[in-house]
């Protein structure tokens, strides 16, 4: 793991510094999970979606879908 510094509100920082070691560890774990979800998982999800969309486009082109045919399909009323 790598240690980084983040800015906290004064009351939050004070409470964290006064907390027992096991409570601080829990807080660190929760913050780590939250930041992972915020920065890592979402970035990976966007990358995976883009890759899926590229693959779908290639398959559609290989099966004869052209931009003109796609536009015609999109213009059709359901």
C-alpha positions, 0 to 999 in steps of 0.5 A, spaced: 500 500 500 502 507 498 500 512 503 497 519 501 495 525 504 488 528 503 485 534 506 479 533 511 475 537 515 478 539 522 472 535 526 473 529 522 481 529 522 481 530 530 476 525 531 480 520 526 486 522 530 483 521 537 480 514 535 482 507 537 487 504 532 482 498 530 477 504 529 482 508 525 483 501 521 476 500 519 476 507 517 482 506 512 479 500 509 472 504 508 475 510 505 480 505 501 474 501 498 470 507 497 476 511 493 477 504 489 469 504 487 470 511 485 476 511 481 478 504 479 472 500 478 468 506 474 474 507 470 475 500 468 467 499 467 467 505 462 473 502 458 470 495 458 463 498 455 468 502 450 471 495 448 464 492 448 461 497 443 467 497 439 466 489 438 459 490 436 461 495 431 466 491 428 461 485 428 455 489 425 460 492 419 462 484 418 455 483 417 453 488 412 451 494 417 453 501 413 452 508 416 446 509 411 443 502 413 444 504 421 441 511 420 435 508 416 434 503 422 434 509 427 429 513 423 424 507 423 418 508 427 417 503 432 
